[in-house]
Amino acid sequence: MHFEKLHSDMNEQFQKRELFEDAKKYAYDYLEKVKGMAVFPARESLCLLEKFSEAMPASPCSPHDILKILHEVGSINTVAQTGSRYFGFVNGGVTPVALAVKWLADVWDQNTALYVISPIAAKLEEVCEKWIVELFNLPEHTAAGFVSGSSTATICGLAAARNEILRKRGWDVAEKGMFGAPPIRVVVGQQAHSSVWKALSMLGFGRGNAEVVPVDEQGRMRTEALPPLDSNTLLLVQAGNVNGGAFDPIDEICGIANEAGAWVHVDGAFGLWAAACEHTRYLTKGMEKADSWSADAHKTLNAPYDCGIVLCKNTTALRNAMQASGSYIQYSENRDGMLYTPEMSRRARSVELWATLKYFGKSGIDALVNHLCGMAKYFAAGLAKNGFIIENEVVFNQIMVRCERSGETEALLQKIQSSGTCWCGGATWKNKPILRISVCSWRTTPDDIDECIKVFADLGRDTGK
Ligand SMILES: *Cc1c(COP(=O)(O)O)cnc(C)c1O
Protein backbone atom coordinates (compact mmCIF):
# COMPACT_ATOMS: atom_id res chain seq x y z
CA MET A 1 0.00 0.00 0.00
CA HIS A 2 1.25 3.47 -0.82
CA PHE A 3 1.33 5.92 2.03
CA GLU A 4 0.11 8.74 -0.24
CA LYS A 5 -3.42 7.38 -0.15
CA LEU A 6 -3.47 7.22 3.67
CA HIS A 7 -1.95 10.65 3.86
CA SER A 8 -4.57 12.27 1.67
CA ASP A 9 -7.37 10.36 3.43
CA MET A 10 -6.21 11.57 6.84
CA ASN A 11 -5.85 15.13 5.63
CA GLU A 12 -9.37 14.92 4.32
CA GLN A 13 -10.63 13.50 7.63
CA PHE A 14 -9.24 16.49 9.45
CA GLN A 15 -10.66 18.86 6.87
CA LYS A 16 -14.15 17.42 6.64
CA ARG A 17 -14.53 16.94 10.39
CA GLU A 18 -17.27 14.34 9.91
CA LEU A 19 -15.43 11.98 12.23
CA PHE A 20 -15.43 14.54 14.98
CA GLU A 21 -19.11 15.22 14.41
CA ASP A 22 -19.74 11.48 14.76
CA ALA A 23 -17.73 11.36 17.96
CA LYS A 24 -19.62 14.35 19.30
CA LYS A 25 -22.98 12.79 18.48
CA TYR A 26 -22.01 9.50 20.12
CA ALA A 27 -20.63 11.30 23.16
CA TYR A 28 -23.81 13.31 23.64
CA ASP A 29 -25.82 10.14 23.27
CA TYR A 30 -23.74 8.55 26.04
CA LEU A 31 -24.10 11.56 28.31
CA GLU A 32 -27.86 11.33 27.91
CA LYS A 33 -27.93 7.61 28.63
CA VAL A 34 -25.40 7.25 31.40
CA LYS A 35 -27.61 8.11 34.35
CA GLY A 36 -30.23 5.55 33.34
CA MET A 37 -28.04 2.75 32.01
CA ALA A 38 -27.14 -0.44 33.87
CA VAL A 39 -24.30 0.53 36.19
CA PHE A 40 -22.47 -2.64 35.18
CA PRO A 41 -23.03 -4.15 31.71
CA ALA A 42 -25.59 -6.93 31.45
CA ARG A 43 -24.40 -10.41 30.48
CA GLU A 44 -25.86 -10.05 26.98
CA SER A 45 -23.86 -6.86 26.42
CA LEU A 46 -20.66 -8.47 27.64
CA CYS A 47 -21.08 -11.29 25.10
CA LEU A 48 -20.98 -8.70 22.33
CA LEU A 49 -17.41 -7.80 23.33
CA GLU A 50 -16.39 -10.86 21.29
CA LYS A 51 -16.92 -8.64 18.25
CA PHE A 52 -13.57 -7.07 19.09
CA SER A 53 -11.78 -10.42 19.02
CA GLU A 54 -10.52 -10.39 15.45
CA ALA A 55 -7.16 -10.93 13.87
CA MET A 56 -4.89 -7.89 13.47
CA PRO A 57 -6.39 -6.15 10.42
CA ALA A 58 -4.36 -6.68 7.27
CA SER A 59 -5.32 -3.32 5.80
CA PRO A 60 -6.83 0.02 6.87
CA CYS A 61 -10.36 0.21 8.21
CA SER A 62 -12.94 2.94 7.77
CA PRO A 63 -12.63 5.43 10.63
CA HIS A 64 -16.42 5.78 10.69
CA ASP A 65 -16.71 2.05 11.33
CA ILE A 66 -14.14 2.32 14.10
CA LEU A 67 -16.17 4.97 15.89
CA LYS A 68 -19.41 3.13 15.20
CA ILE A 69 -18.37 -0.14 16.81
CA LEU A 70 -17.13 1.73 19.85
CA HIS A 71 -20.43 3.52 20.10
CA GLU A 72 -22.57 0.44 19.54
CA VAL A 73 -20.62 -2.26 21.32
CA GLY A 74 -18.13 -0.29 23.41
CA SER A 75 -20.37 2.18 25.20
CA ILE A 76 -22.82 -0.46 26.47
CA ASN A 77 -19.86 -2.28 27.97
CA THR A 78 -18.60 0.65 29.95
CA VAL A 79 -19.14 0.90 33.68
CA ALA A 80 -21.39 3.88 34.35
CA GLN A 81 -19.08 5.52 36.84
CA THR A 82 -19.97 8.98 35.59
CA GLY A 83 -23.59 8.26 36.47
CA SER A 84 -24.74 8.64 40.03
CA ARG A 85 -25.01 5.14 41.48
CA TYR A 86 -21.52 3.71 41.07
CA PHE A 87 -19.81 3.08 44.41
CA GLY A 88 -17.04 0.67 43.43
CA PHE A 89 -13.39 0.95 44.50
CA VAL A 90 -12.76 4.68 44.96
CA ASN A 91 -13.66 5.90 41.48
CA GLY A 92 -14.49 9.53 41.05
CA GLY A 93 -16.96 10.97 38.57
CA VAL A 94 -16.12 13.68 36.09
CA THR A 95 -17.11 17.33 35.80
CA PRO A 96 -18.41 18.80 32.54
CA VAL A 97 -15.73 21.47 32.37
CA ALA A 98 -12.89 18.99 32.83
CA LEU A 99 -14.35 16.77 30.14
CA ALA A 100 -14.70 19.70 27.76
CA VAL A 101 -11.15 20.94 28.25
CA LYS A 102 -9.89 17.38 27.92
CA TRP A 103 -11.51 17.18 24.47
CA LEU A 104 -9.83 20.40 23.54
CA ALA A 105 -6.48 19.37 24.94
CA ASP A 106 -6.75 16.02 23.15
CA VAL A 107 -6.84 17.98 19.92
CA TRP A 108 -3.68 19.76 21.02
CA ASP A 109 -2.07 16.37 21.82
CA GLN A 110 0.65 17.89 23.96
CA ASN A 111 3.63 16.08 25.43
CA THR A 112 4.49 17.54 28.82
CA ALA A 113 8.03 16.22 29.19
CA LEU A 114 9.70 19.58 28.78
CA TYR A 115 8.83 23.26 28.60
CA VAL A 116 10.12 23.37 25.02
CA ILE A 117 7.73 20.58 24.07
CA SER A 118 4.69 22.33 25.57
CA PRO A 119 4.88 25.76 27.20
CA ILE A 120 1.15 25.73 28.03
CA ALA A 121 1.25 22.35 29.75
CA ALA A 122 4.36 23.41 31.68
CA LYS A 123 2.71 26.65 32.76
CA LEU A 124 -0.43 24.86 33.95
CA GLU A 125 1.68 22.35 35.90
CA GLU A 126 3.38 25.26 37.59
CA VAL A 127 0.04 26.83 38.50
CA CYS A 128 -1.49 23.53 39.70
CA GLU A 129 1.57 22.88 41.86
CA LYS A 130 1.19 26.24 43.57
CA TRP A 131 -2.57 25.93 44.03
CA ILE A 132 -2.44 22.40 45.42
CA VAL A 133 0.32 23.21 47.87
CA GLU A 134 -1.82 26.10 49.09
CA LEU A 135 -5.03 24.06 49.13
CA PHE A 136 -3.42 21.33 51.25
CA ASN A 137 -1.61 23.88 53.38
CA LEU A 138 1.77 22.26 52.70
CA PRO A 139 5.13 23.95 53.21
CA GLU A 140 5.95 26.63 50.65
CA HIS A 141 8.16 25.38 47.78
CA THR A 142 6.81 21.82 48.05
CA ALA A 143 7.25 20.32 44.58
CA ALA A 144 4.55 18.47 42.66
CA GLY A 145 4.87 15.87 39.91
CA PHE A 146 1.87 15.02 37.75
CA VAL A 147 1.63 11.30 37.19
CA SER A 148 -0.98 8.72 36.22
CA GLY A 149 -2.20 7.97 39.74
CA SER A 150 -1.34 7.46 43.37
CA SER A 151 0.47 4.18 42.76
CA THR A 152 3.04 6.01 40.66
CA ALA A 153 3.00 8.99 42.99
CA THR A 154 3.91 6.72 45.90
CA ILE A 155 6.74 5.15 43.93
CA CYS A 156 8.10 8.65 43.25
CA GLY A 157 7.78 9.78 46.87
CA LEU A 158 9.46 6.64 48.18
CA ALA A 159 12.23 6.86 45.57
CA ALA A 160 12.96 10.42 46.71
CA ALA A 161 12.92 9.27 50.34
CA ARG A 162 15.19 6.30 49.68
CA ASN A 163 17.74 8.33 47.73
CA GLU A 164 17.79 11.15 50.26
CA ILE A 165 18.11 8.88 53.31
CA LEU A 166 20.99 7.04 51.64
CA ARG A 167 22.61 10.25 50.38
CA LYS A 168 22.84 11.42 53.97
CA ARG A 169 24.65 8.20 54.77
CA GLY A 170 27.13 8.79 51.97
CA TRP A 171 25.58 6.39 49.47
CA ASP A 172 24.52 7.52 45.99
CA VAL A 173 21.78 5.03 45.20
CA ALA A 174 21.21 6.37 41.68
CA GLU A 175 24.81 5.48 40.90
CA LYS A 176 25.53 2.48 43.10
CA GLY A 177 22.11 0.87 43.35
CA MET A 178 20.64 -0.97 46.29
CA PHE A 179 23.02 -3.94 46.42
CA GLY A 180 25.40 -3.32 49.28
CA ALA A 181 23.65 -0.10 50.35
CA PRO A 182 23.26 0.56 54.07
CA PRO A 183 19.85 -0.84 55.00
CA ILE A 184 16.94 1.57 55.47
CA ARG A 185 14.19 0.76 57.92
CA VAL A 186 10.65 0.88 56.57
CA VAL A 187 7.78 1.28 59.01
CA VAL A 188 4.28 0.81 57.68
CA GLY A 189 0.78 0.31 59.07
CA GLN A 190 -0.83 -3.09 58.86
CA GLN A 191 -3.62 -1.59 56.76
CA ALA A 192 -1.38 0.10 54.19
CA HIS A 193 -2.79 0.10 50.65
CA SER A 194 -1.61 -2.57 48.23
CA SER A 195 0.07 0.10 46.09
CA VAL A 196 2.36 0.89 49.03
CA TRP A 197 3.49 -2.73 49.22
CA LYS A 198 3.93 -2.71 45.48
CA ALA A 199 6.11 0.41 45.64
CA LEU A 200 8.22 -1.16 48.40
CA SER A 201 8.71 -4.27 46.28
CA MET A 202 9.54 -2.30 43.14
CA LEU A 203 12.06 -0.03 44.84
CA GLY A 204 14.16 -2.81 46.32
CA PHE A 205 13.06 -2.44 49.94
CA GLY A 206 11.43 -5.86 49.99
CA ARG A 207 7.95 -6.21 51.41
CA GLY A 208 9.19 -8.69 53.98
CA ASN A 209 11.67 -6.21 55.48
CA ALA A 210 9.01 -3.73 56.56
CA GLU A 211 8.25 -3.27 60.25
CA VAL A 212 4.48 -3.54 60.43
CA VAL A 213 2.59 -1.42 62.94
CA PRO A 214 -0.62 -2.93 64.37
CA VAL A 215 -3.86 -1.01 63.89
CA ASP A 216 -6.94 -0.25 65.97
CA GLU A 217 -10.49 -1.40 65.27
CA GLN A 218 -10.91 1.22 62.50
CA GLY A 219 -7.65 0.24 60.82
CA ARG A 220 -5.66 3.24 62.11
CA MET A 221 -2.01 2.81 63.07
CA ARG A 222 -1.64 2.60 66.83
CA THR A 223 0.80 5.31 67.81
CA GLU A 224 1.82 3.54 71.02
CA ALA A 225 2.76 0.49 68.94
CA LEU A 226 5.25 2.42 66.75
CA PRO A 227 8.78 1.01 66.95
CA PRO A 228 11.47 3.51 67.95
CA LEU A 229 12.19 5.70 64.91
CA ASP A 230 15.48 7.17 63.72
CA SER A 231 16.85 9.20 60.83
CA ASN A 232 17.37 6.01 58.90
CA THR A 233 13.65 5.28 58.80
CA LEU A 234 11.05 5.68 56.11
CA LEU A 235 7.60 5.78 57.68
CA LEU A 236 4.38 5.46 55.70
CA VAL A 237 1.10 6.77 56.98
CA GLN A 238 -2.31 6.68 55.39
CA ALA A 239 -4.86 9.45 54.93
CA GLY A 240 -7.92 7.38 54.09
CA ASN A 241 -8.12 3.61 54.36
CA VAL A 242 -9.27 2.21 51.02
CA ASN A 243 -12.09 0.26 52.69
CA GLY A 244 -13.41 2.28 55.60
CA GLY A 245 -11.76 5.65 54.99
CA ALA A 246 -10.03 5.77 58.40
CA PHE A 247 -7.13 8.19 58.80
CA ASP A 248 -3.96 7.30 60.71
CA PRO A 249 -3.23 9.67 63.62
CA ILE A 250 -1.03 11.75 61.32
CA ASP A 251 -0.34 14.61 63.72
CA GLU A 252 0.92 12.43 66.55
CA ILE A 253 2.93 10.14 64.29
CA CYS A 254 4.52 13.01 62.36
CA GLY A 255 5.45 14.65 65.65
CA ILE A 256 7.35 11.54 66.74
CA ALA A 257 8.89 11.04 63.30
CA ASN A 258 10.04 14.66 63.08
CA GLU A 259 11.79 14.39 66.41
CA ALA A 260 13.59 11.25 65.26
CA GLY A 261 14.41 12.72 61.83
CA ALA A 262 12.53 9.97 59.98
CA TRP A 263 11.07 10.56 56.51
CA VAL A 264 7.26 10.40 56.45
CA HIS A 265 5.27 9.68 53.30
CA VAL A 266 1.49 10.13 53.39
CA ASP A 267 -0.61 7.94 51.09
CA GLY A 268 -3.61 10.21 50.65
CA ALA A 269 -4.95 8.99 47.33
CA PHE A 270 -8.49 10.13 48.07
CA GLY A 271 -8.18 11.30 51.69
CA LEU A 272 -5.68 14.11 51.21
CA TRP A 273 -8.61 16.18 49.91
CA ALA A 274 -9.98 16.19 53.47
CA ALA A 275 -7.42 18.95 54.03
CA ALA A 276 -9.29 21.16 51.56
CA CYS A 277 -12.57 21.04 53.47
CA GLU A 278 -13.29 22.83 56.71
CA HIS A 279 -15.37 20.02 58.23
CA THR A 280 -12.92 17.24 57.45
CA ARG A 281 -9.63 19.08 57.88
CA TYR A 282 -9.20 17.64 61.37
CA LEU A 283 -8.59 14.25 59.75
CA THR A 284 -5.35 15.38 58.11
CA LYS A 285 -4.18 17.55 60.97
CA GLY A 286 -0.38 17.75 61.10
CA MET A 287 0.16 16.34 57.62
CA GLU A 288 2.28 19.34 56.68
CA LYS A 289 4.90 17.86 59.01
CA ALA A 290 5.43 14.95 56.58
CA ASP A 291 8.03 14.93 53.80
CA SER A 292 6.11 13.57 50.83
CA TRP A 293 2.51 12.88 49.87
CA SER A 294 0.57 11.11 47.15
CA ALA A 295 -2.91 12.07 46.00
CA ASP A 296 -5.32 11.43 43.16
CA ALA A 297 -7.33 14.13 41.45
CA HIS A 298 -9.33 11.43 39.64
CA LYS A 299 -10.91 10.28 42.90
CA THR A 300 -12.33 12.83 45.35
CA LEU A 301 -11.78 15.86 43.11
CA ASN A 302 -13.67 14.23 40.20
CA ALA A 303 -11.02 15.08 37.61
CA PRO A 304 -10.92 12.67 34.65
CA TYR A 305 -8.59 9.67 34.64
CA ASP A 306 -5.61 9.53 34.89
CA CYS A 307 -4.56 12.25 37.26
CA GLY A 308 -2.24 11.53 40.20
CA ILE A 309 0.02 13.90 42.10
CA VAL A 310 3.25 13.35 44.02
CA LEU A 311 4.24 16.11 46.42
CA CYS A 312 7.66 16.41 48.01
CA LYS A 313 8.87 18.98 50.51
CA ASN A 314 12.48 18.54 49.41
CA THR A 315 12.34 19.53 45.74
CA THR A 316 15.94 18.53 45.14
CA ALA A 317 15.36 15.04 46.52
CA LEU A 318 12.46 14.46 44.12
CA ARG A 319 14.28 15.95 41.16
CA ASN A 320 17.44 13.97 41.83
CA ALA A 321 15.45 10.75 42.06
CA MET A 322 13.69 11.42 38.74
CA GLN A 323 16.65 12.91 36.89
CA ALA A 324 17.47 11.84 33.35
CA SER A 325 20.13 13.17 31.07
CA GLY A 326 20.91 12.99 27.39
CA SER A 327 22.45 15.43 24.95
CA TYR A 328 19.11 15.89 23.21
CA ILE A 329 17.15 16.75 26.35
CA GLN A 330 16.74 20.49 26.47
CA TYR A 331 16.03 21.68 29.99
CA SER A 332 14.93 25.27 30.40
CA GLU A 333 14.61 28.07 32.90
CA ASN A 334 10.94 27.19 33.14
CA ARG A 335 9.21 24.14 34.56
CA ASP A 336 10.29 20.91 32.90
CA GLY A 337 7.70 18.36 33.96
CA MET A 338 9.83 15.26 33.47
CA LEU A 339 12.13 16.38 36.29
CA TYR A 340 9.36 15.42 38.72
CA THR A 341 8.09 12.17 37.22
CA PRO A 342 9.37 8.76 36.08
CA GLU A 343 7.99 9.32 32.58
CA MET A 344 9.39 11.52 29.87
CA SER A 345 6.47 11.71 27.48
CA ARG A 346 3.18 12.30 29.23
CA ARG A 347 -0.18 13.61 28.17
CA ALA A 348 -1.16 17.06 29.43
CA ARG A 349 -3.21 16.06 32.45
CA SER A 350 -2.39 19.43 33.98
CA VAL A 351 -4.98 20.97 31.65
CA GLU A 352 -7.89 19.09 33.20
CA LEU A 353 -6.49 19.44 36.68
CA TRP A 354 -6.11 23.18 36.28
CA ALA A 355 -9.63 23.49 34.85
CA THR A 356 -11.11 21.46 37.71
CA LEU A 357 -9.34 23.49 40.38
CA LYS A 358 -10.25 26.76 38.69
CA TYR A 359 -13.88 25.73 38.23
CA PHE A 360 -14.46 24.68 41.83
CA GLY A 361 -12.22 27.16 43.59
CA LYS A 362 -11.59 26.66 47.29
CA SER A 363 -15.23 27.02 48.26
CA GLY A 364 -16.37 24.59 45.56
CA ILE A 365 -13.88 21.93 46.65
CA ASP A 366 -14.96 22.43 50.25
CA ALA A 367 -18.58 21.92 49.16
CA LEU A 368 -17.75 18.89 47.00
CA VAL A 369 -15.90 17.07 49.79
CA ASN A 370 -18.71 17.93 52.18
CA HIS A 371 -21.26 16.60 49.73
CA LEU A 372 -19.46 13.25 49.30
CA CYS A 373 -19.09 12.82 53.07
CA GLY A 374 -22.70 13.86 53.69
CA MET A 375 -23.99 11.37 51.13
CA ALA A 376 -21.88 8.59 52.69
CA LYS A 377 -23.27 9.33 56.14
CA TYR A 378 -26.81 9.40 54.76
CA PHE A 379 -26.24 6.08 52.97
CA ALA A 380 -24.82 4.42 56.09
CA ALA A 381 -27.67 5.66 58.28
CA GLY A 382 -30.25 4.34 55.82
CA LEU A 383 -28.58 0.93 55.64
CA ALA A 384 -28.34 0.72 59.42
CA LYS A 385 -32.03 1.55 59.70
CA ASN A 386 -32.72 -1.41 57.42
CA GLY A 387 -30.85 -3.81 59.67
CA PHE A 388 -27.46 -3.87 57.96
CA ILE A 389 -24.32 -3.72 60.07
CA ILE A 390 -22.03 -0.75 59.44
CA GLU A 391 -18.48 -1.76 60.29
CA ASN A 392 -16.80 1.63 60.33
CA GLU A 393 -17.14 5.13 61.67
CA VAL A 394 -18.13 6.97 58.51
CA VAL A 395 -15.63 9.82 58.81
CA PHE A 396 -15.19 10.43 55.10
CA ASN A 397 -16.75 8.95 51.92
CA GLN A 398 -16.31 5.23 52.61
CA ILE A 399 -18.69 2.69 54.12
CA MET A 400 -18.11 -0.93 55.10
CA VAL A 401 -21.38 -2.79 55.43
CA ARG A 402 -22.37 -6.42 55.98
CA CYS A 403 -25.27 -8.68 56.83
CA GLU A 404 -25.39 -10.65 60.03
CA ARG A 405 -24.20 -13.88 58.44
CA SER A 406 -21.23 -14.06 56.05
CA GLY A 407 -23.10 -16.20 53.53
CA GLU A 408 -25.79 -13.55 53.28
CA THR A 409 -23.22 -10.82 52.72
CA GLU A 410 -21.61 -12.78 49.90
CA ALA A 411 -24.97 -13.48 48.27
CA LEU A 412 -25.99 -9.84 48.60
CA LEU A 413 -22.75 -8.67 46.96
CA GLN A 414 -23.44 -10.88 43.93
CA LYS A 415 -26.96 -9.56 43.65
CA ILE A 416 -25.98 -5.92 44.02
CA GLN A 417 -23.30 -6.31 41.36
CA SER A 418 -25.76 -7.75 38.86
CA SER A 419 -28.65 -5.45 39.85
CA GLY A 420 -27.78 -2.77 37.30
CA THR A 421 -29.11 -0.18 39.76
CA CYS A 422 -25.90 0.30 41.69
CA TRP A 423 -22.52 -1.32 41.99
CA CYS A 424 -20.16 -1.73 44.89
CA GLY A 425 -17.25 -4.03 45.56
CA GLY A 426 -16.45 -6.52 48.27
CA ALA A 427 -13.55 -7.01 50.64
CA THR A 428 -12.66 -8.84 53.81
CA TRP A 429 -12.66 -6.98 57.11
CA LYS A 430 -11.74 -8.67 60.36
CA ASN A 431 -12.05 -12.03 58.64
CA LYS A 432 -15.59 -11.35 57.48
CA PRO A 433 -16.82 -10.51 53.99
CA ILE A 434 -18.09 -6.95 53.62
CA LEU A 435 -19.50 -4.72 50.92
CA ARG A 436 -17.50 -1.55 50.47
CA ILE A 437 -19.26 1.58 49.33
CA SER A 438 -17.36 4.62 48.10
CA VAL A 439 -19.40 7.76 47.46
CA CYS A 440 -17.09 9.52 45.06
CA SER A 441 -19.15 11.25 42.39
CA TRP A 442 -20.55 14.78 42.58
CA ARG A 443 -23.61 13.41 40.79
CA THR A 444 -24.90 11.23 43.63
CA THR A 445 -28.00 12.69 45.28
CA PRO A 446 -30.13 11.65 48.28
CA ASP A 447 -32.69 10.28 45.78
CA ASP A 448 -30.04 8.01 44.27
CA ILE A 449 -29.15 6.80 47.72
CA ASP A 450 -32.78 6.19 48.67
CA GLU A 451 -33.09 4.06 45.54
CA CYS A 452 -29.94 2.12 46.43
CA ILE A 453 -31.03 1.56 50.02
CA LYS A 454 -34.27 0.12 48.71
CA VAL A 455 -32.30 -2.24 46.44
CA PHE A 456 -30.14 -3.30 49.39
CA ALA A 457 -33.21 -3.90 51.53
CA ASP A 458 -35.10 -5.84 48.83
CA LEU A 459 -32.15 -7.97 47.78
CA GLY A 460 -31.12 -8.45 51.40
CA ARG A 461 -34.58 -9.77 52.22
CA ASP A 462 -34.28 -12.21 49.28
CA THR A 463 -31.01 -13.56 50.60
CA GLY A 464 -32.67 -14.39 53.89
CA LYS A 465 -31.60 -11.43 55.98
C1 LIG B 1 -6.72 4.30 44.95
C2 LIG B 1 -5.69 4.26 46.00
C3 LIG B 1 -4.34 4.11 45.68
C4 LIG B 1 -3.88 3.84 44.27
O1 LIG B 1 -4.16 4.91 43.43
P1 LIG B 1 -4.21 4.76 41.84
O2 LIG B 1 -4.58 6.11 41.37
O3 LIG B 1 -5.26 3.73 41.55
O4 LIG B 1 -2.87 4.33 41.39
C5 LIG B 1 -3.43 4.17 46.70
N1 LIG B 1 -3.81 4.36 47.97
C6 LIG B 1 -5.10 4.49 48.33
C7 LIG B 1 -5.46 4.69 49.76
C8 LIG B 1 -6.09 4.44 47.34
O5 LIG B 1 -7.38 4.59 47.67
The ligand as an SDF file (V2000), in Angstrom:
LIG
                    3D

 15 15  0  0  0  0  0  0  0  0999 V2000
   -6.7230    4.2980   44.9540 C   0  0  0  0  0  0  0  0  0  0  0  0
   -5.6890    4.2580   46.0020 C   0  0  0  0  0  0  0  0  0  0  0  0
   -4.3380    4.1070   45.6810 C   0  0  0  0  0  0  0  0  0  0  0  0
   -3.8790    3.8420   44.2720 C   0  0  0  0  0  0  0  0  0  0  0  0
   -4.1620    4.9140   43.4280 O   0  0  0  0  0  0  0  0  0  0  0  0
   -4.2130    4.7560   41.8420 P   0  0  0  0  0  0  0  0  0  0  0  0
   -4.5810    6.1060   41.3730 O   0  0  0  0  0  0  0  0  0  0  0  0
   -5.2620    3.7290   41.5470 O   0  0  0  0  0  0  0  0  0  0  0  0
   -2.8710    4.3290   41.3940 O   0  0  0  0  0  0  0  0  0  0  0  0
   -3.4260    4.1710   46.6960 C   0  0  0  0  0  0  0  0  0  0  0  0
   -3.8100    4.3560   47.9740 N   0  0  0  0  0  0  0  0  0  0  0  0
   -5.0990    4.4860   48.3280 C   0  0  0  0  0  0  0  0  0  0  0  0
   -5.4560    4.6900   49.7630 C   0  0  0  0  0  0  0  0  0  0  0  0
   -6.0880    4.4450   47.3430 C   0  0  0  0  0  0  0  0  0  0  0  0
   -7.3750    4.5930   47.6730 O   0  0  0  0  0  0  0  0  0  0  0  0
  1  2  1  0
  2  3  1  0
  2 14  2  0
  3  4  1  0
  3 10  2  0
  4  5  1  0
  5  6  1  0
  6  7  2  0
  6  8  1  0
  6  9  1  0
 10 11  1  0
 11 12  2  0
 12 13  1  0
 12 14  1  0
 14 15  1  0
M  END
$$$$
